[in-house]
Amino acid sequence: MITIIGGGVAGIGVGILLTKLGVEEFLIIEKEEIGASFLNWAKETRFITPSFTGHGFGLLDLNAVFPNSSPGYTMGTEHLTGRMYGQYLKGIAAYFKLPVLEKTEVTNIRKEGNEYIVQTNQNAYKVNTVIVACGEYSFPKRPFQHGIHYADVESWSDFEGDRMIVGGGESAADAAFHLSTNGWKVDVYHPGKDWLAFDADPSRSLSPFTRDRLKGEDSQCIHEHPHSSVVSIEYSKKLSAYTVTLKDGSIIETKQEPLLCTGFHSGASQFHSLFEWTEDGLPIVNEYDESTLVPSVYLTGPSLRQRETIFCFIYKFRQRFAVFVEHLLRQHGISYDKQALEEYKQSNMYLDDLTCCEAGCEC
């Protein structure tokens, strides 16, 4: 029996692969509902990676989770909202009749001999393989006593007044774009390099979609403050304002509670004892995305790292589905449809040679 923890893009994608391979004994456990992280996005937020149908020319939609699928075609738009993508995940899960337990939370996993006991708020399951497919959106980093995290936002129209944003990256740029579009002045403080600093790997710099949005007329309302580390956010009743202290000792006062775009913890952190961890708080895996601490526990999703290769985008980590699934099936002597595996290889969804992942462009 294989248990997949998480009914998001990674969990549903792996479930579809197992189904295509002819594997029947697996279960997907989701603590909320299929696609919950995407459904919880602010309603205006859209994918930065475009969805486009190019199957006839051997090109898979960047946000598809299995071959011959296109969210762009299904939802009729190029940059999907979170709700659109959540509906896409629900639709394909229903189409493949995936065994998904929704509203079921895994509370503990313990090793018992060569098997694992997966305890939920409903029942306990004895399994031989655990696939941790938890996303990150449900685990926001809240380093300060005060601040509204990006993950708390339901709609950017709910915000009024000029606003300070703490943190950089895509979430900060998205927040700044929407707030400035609504007519508010935005100051963004983050410790990194200037937003327009470019890296060929889109995991390390802002996407072209985001850069284009920041070039609009409303961008004059956005003031970026790079190389500025915030160390504390306090509330002063006397001033009726928030005091933000920077690493250099300077203090900034703001009437509106700052927005925190400070990132997310790995979803695997709730099962901390199953993995070794890097200093940056990321789980360590072997060449088959398997825990280096205990056998038959695999990691998939945006927290996945292989040496220096970052797999935080869907089009990146989906390429590892078939690699680690093939490994686990062979490890347990489970037969599978090799033709279905070949379909993934032909669709560029089987990345086992990481030497090709060095990002670089000639122009």
C-alpha positions in Angstrom: 0.0 0.0 0.0 1.3 3.5 -0.9 0.1 6.6 0.9 0.4 10.0 -0.7 0.0 12.9 1.8 -1.4 15.9 0.1 -4.1 16.4 -2.6 -2.5 19.3 -4.4 -0.7 19.4 -7.7 2.1 17.0 -6.6 -0.2 14.5 -4.9 -2.8 14.5 -7.7 0.0 14.3 -10.3 1.6 11.2 -8.7 -1.8 9.6 -8.2 -2.5 9.9 -11.9 0.9 8.4 -12.7 0.2 5.4 -10.4 -3.2 5.0 -12.1 -1.7 5.1 -15.6 1.0 2.5 -14.5 -1.8 0.2 -13.3 -1.0 0.5 -9.6 -4.3 0.2 -7.6 -3.2 0.0 -4.0 -2.6 3.6 -3.1 -4.4 6.3 -1.2 -4.2 10.1 -1.3 -4.9 11.9 2.0 -5.8 15.6 2.0 -6.5 17.6 5.1 -8.8 20.1 3.4 -10.0 19.6 -0.2 -8.3 18.8 -3.5 -6.4 21.9 -4.6 -6.9 23.7 -1.3 -3.7 25.8 -1.5 -4.7 27.2 -4.9 -8.3 27.8 -3.8 -7.0 29.8 -0.9 -5.0 32.2 -3.1 -6.1 35.8 -3.2 -8.8 35.9 -5.9 -6.8 38.3 -8.1 -3.5 36.3 -8.0 -2.5 34.5 -11.1 0.1 31.9 -12.2 3.4 33.5 -13.3 4.1 30.5 -15.6 1.9 30.6 -18.7 -0.4 27.7 -19.7 -0.5 27.0 -23.4 -1.5 24.0 -25.5 1.4 22.7 -27.6 1.0 18.9 -27.5 0.9 18.6 -31.3 4.5 19.9 -31.4 5.7 17.8 -28.4 5.5 20.7 -25.9 3.6 20.1 -22.7 1.7 22.9 -21.0 4.0 24.3 -18.2 1.3 23.8 -15.6 0.0 20.3 -16.6 0.6 17.4 -14.2 0.4 14.6 -16.7 0.9 14.1 -20.5 -1.8 15.1 -22.9 -3.3 17.6 -20.5 -3.5 21.4 -20.5 -4.9 23.7 -17.8 -4.7 26.5 -20.4 -7.0 24.5 -22.8 -9.3 23.3 -20.0 -9.8 26.7 -18.4 -9.4 28.9 -21.5 -6.8 31.3 -20.2 -3.0 31.6 -20.2 -2.4 32.8 -16.6 -4.8 30.9 -14.4 -6.1 32.1 -11.1 -5.7 29.9 -8.1 -9.4 29.0 -8.2 -9.2 28.0 -11.8 -6.3 25.7 -11.1 -8.0 24.2 -8.1 -10.9 23.4 -10.4 -8.5 21.8 -12.9 -7.1 19.6 -10.2 -10.6 18.6 -9.0 -11.6 17.8 -12.6 -8.7 15.5 -13.4 -8.9 13.8 -10.0 -12.5 12.9 -10.8 -11.7 11.9 -14.4 -9.1 9.3 -13.2 -11.3 8.3 -10.2 -8.4 8.8 -7.8 -8.8 7.5 -4.2 -8.7 10.7 -2.3 -9.7 11.1 1.4 -10.5 14.8 1.9 -11.0 16.5 5.2 -8.6 14.0 6.7 -5.5 15.2 8.5 -2.4 13.0 9.1 -1.4 13.5 12.7 1.5 11.2 13.0 3.7 8.7 11.1 5.7 6.1 12.8 7.9 3.3 11.6 6.9 -0.2 12.7 9.3 -2.9 11.3 9.4 -2.5 7.5 6.1 -0.6 7.4 4.7 2.7 8.5 1.6 3.5 10.6 0.0 6.6 9.2 -2.3 8.0 11.8 -5.1 10.4 10.8 -7.9 12.1 12.6 -10.1 9.4 11.2 -8.2 6.1 11.1 -4.8 4.6 11.0 -3.3 3.0 7.9 -0.5 0.5 7.7 1.6 1.1 4.5 5.0 0.2 3.1 5.6 3.5 1.3 4.9 7.2 2.2 5.0 9.9 -0.4 5.1 13.4 1.2 3.4 15.6 -1.4 2.5 18.5 0.9 2.8 22.0 -0.6 4.1 25.1 1.2 1.2 27.6 1.1 -0.4 26.3 4.3 2.9 26.8 6.2 3.7 30.6 6.0 6.8 31.9 7.7 5.8 34.5 10.3 9.1 35.8 11.7 7.6 38.8 13.5 5.0 39.4 16.2 3.0 41.6 13.9 2.3 41.6 10.1 -0.3 40.3 7.7 1.1 37.4 5.8 0.6 37.1 2.0 -1.1 33.7 2.7 -3.8 35.5 4.8 -5.0 37.7 1.9 -8.4 36.8 0.4 -8.6 39.8 -1.9 -6.4 42.8 -2.6 -9.5 44.9 -2.7 -9.8 44.5 1.1 -6.8 46.7 1.7 -6.9 50.5 2.0 -4.1 53.0 2.6 -0.4 53.0 1.7 1.4 49.9 2.8 4.8 48.6 3.7 5.8 45.2 2.4 8.5 43.1 4.2 10.2 40.6 2.0 11.0 40.2 -1.7 10.4 37.7 -4.4 7.3 36.9 -6.5 4.9 37.2 -3.6 6.1 40.7 -2.7 6.0 41.8 -6.3 2.5 40.4 -6.7 1.3 42.2 -3.6 3.0 45.4 -4.7 1.4 45.2 -8.2 -2.2 44.7 -6.9 -1.9 47.4 -4.2 -0.4 50.0 -6.6 -3.1 49.1 -9.2 -5.7 50.0 -6.5 -4.0 53.4 -6.1 -1.9 52.9 -3.0 1.7 53.8 -2.4 3.9 50.8 -1.6 7.3 50.5 0.0 9.0 47.1 -0.3 11.9 46.3 2.1 13.9 43.1 1.5 17.5 41.9 2.0 18.1 40.7 -1.5 19.4 42.4 -4.7 17.4 44.8 -6.8 14.3 43.2 -8.3 15.5 43.7 -11.9 18.7 41.7 -11.2 18.4 38.8 -13.6 19.2 35.1 -13.4 18.7 32.6 -16.2 17.0 30.3 -13.7 13.5 31.7 -13.0 13.6 30.2 -9.6 16.2 32.7 -8.6 14.8 36.0 -10.1 11.4 37.5 -11.0 9.6 36.0 -13.9 9.1 37.9 -17.2 5.3 38.0 -16.4 6.0 39.8 -13.1 8.6 42.1 -14.7 6.1 43.2 -17.3 3.5 44.0 -14.7 6.0 46.1 -12.7 6.7 48.2 -15.8 3.1 49.5 -16.0 2.0 53.1 -15.2 1.1 52.1 -11.6 4.6 51.0 -10.9 5.6 54.6 -10.0 3.7 54.0 -6.8 6.1 51.2 -5.9 9.3 52.0 -4.1 11.8 49.2 -3.7 14.3 49.2 -0.8 16.8 46.3 -1.5 19.5 45.3 0.9 17.2 46.2 3.8 16.7 43.5 6.4 13.8 43.9 8.9 14.6 42.6 12.4 11.4 43.4 14.2 7.9 44.8 13.9 6.2 46.2 17.0 3.0 48.0 17.7 3.1 51.3 19.7 -0.2 52.2 21.4 1.2 55.6 22.1 1.9 56.3 18.4 -1.1 54.2 17.2 1.4 52.9 14.6 3.7 50.0 13.8 7.4 50.5 14.3 9.6 48.5 12.0 13.3 48.2 12.9 15.9 47.5 10.2 19.2 45.7 10.7 21.1 49.0 10.3 19.2 50.4 13.3 16.9 52.7 11.5 13.2 52.7 12.5 10.2 53.3 10.3 6.7 54.1 11.5 3.6 53.1 9.6 -0.1 53.4 10.4 -1.1 50.3 8.4 0.0 46.8 9.5 2.9 45.7 7.3 2.4 42.9 4.8 4.7 39.9 5.2 6.0 38.3 2.0 8.5 36.3 4.0 8.0 32.9 2.3 6.8 29.5 3.4 8.1 26.5 5.3 8.4 23.1 3.6 5.2 21.2 4.0 7.3 18.2 5.0 8.2 20.1 8.2 5.2 18.5 9.9 6.9 15.2 9.6 10.3 16.5 10.7 11.6 13.2 12.1 11.3 11.4 8.7 14.0 13.6 7.0 17.4 15.1 7.6 17.3 18.9 7.0 19.5 21.6 5.5 20.4 24.7 7.4 17.8 26.5 5.2 15.0 24.3 6.5 14.7 22.0 3.4 14.4 18.2 3.6 17.4 16.2 2.3 16.8 13.3 -0.1 18.9 10.9 -2.1 19.1 10.6 -5.9 15.7 9.1 -6.1 14.0 11.8 -3.9 13.9 9.3 -1.0 14.6 10.3 2.6 18.2 9.8 3.6 17.1 8.9 7.1 14.4 6.2 6.6 13.6 4.0 3.6 10.5 4.2 1.4 9.6 7.8 2.3 9.7 10.0 -0.7 9.4 13.8 -1.2 7.8 15.6 -4.1 6.6 19.1 -4.7 8.1 22.6 -4.4 10.4 21.8 -1.5 12.4 19.3 -3.6 16.0 20.0 -4.1 18.7 17.9 -5.8 22.1 19.3 -5.1 21.9 22.8 -6.6 18.8 22.2 -8.6 15.6 23.9 -7.5 12.3 22.2 -8.3 9.9 24.8 -7.0 7.8 25.2 -10.2 5.3 22.7 -11.4 7.1 22.1 -14.7 10.2 21.3 -12.7 9.1 18.9 -10.0 6.6 17.1 -12.2 9.7 15.8 -14.1 10.7 13.8 -11.1 7.3 11.9 -10.6 8.2 9.0 -12.8 11.8 8.8 -11.6 11.0 8.2 -8.0 7.8 6.2 -8.6 9.7 3.8 -10.9 12.3 3.4 -8.1 9.8 2.7 -5.4 7.9 0.2 -7.5 11.1 -1.7 -8.3 12.1 -1.6 -4.6 8.9 -3.3 -3.6 8.6 -5.6 -6.6 5.4 -4.1 -7.8 4.6 -4.7 -11.5 3.7 -1.8 -13.7 2.8 -0.8 -17.3 6.1 0.1 -18.9 4.4 1.6 -21.9 2.8 4.2 -19.6 6.2 5.0 -18.2 7.5 5.5 -21.7 4.7 8.0 -22.3 6.2 10.1 -19.5 9.7 9.9 -20.9 8.5 11.0 -24.4 6.7 13.9 -22.8 9.8 15.2 -21.0 8.4 14.1 -17.7 11.3 11.9 -16.7 14.3 13.9 -15.6 17.0 11.5 -14.3 20.1 13.4 -15.6 20.5 16.6 -13.5 23.6 17.6 -15.4 21.3 19.3 -17.9 19.7 21.5 -15.3 22.3 24.2 -15.2 20.5 27.3 -16.4 22.2 29.4 -18.9 21.3 31.4 -22.1 23.4 32.6 -25.0 21.2 35.6 -25.4 
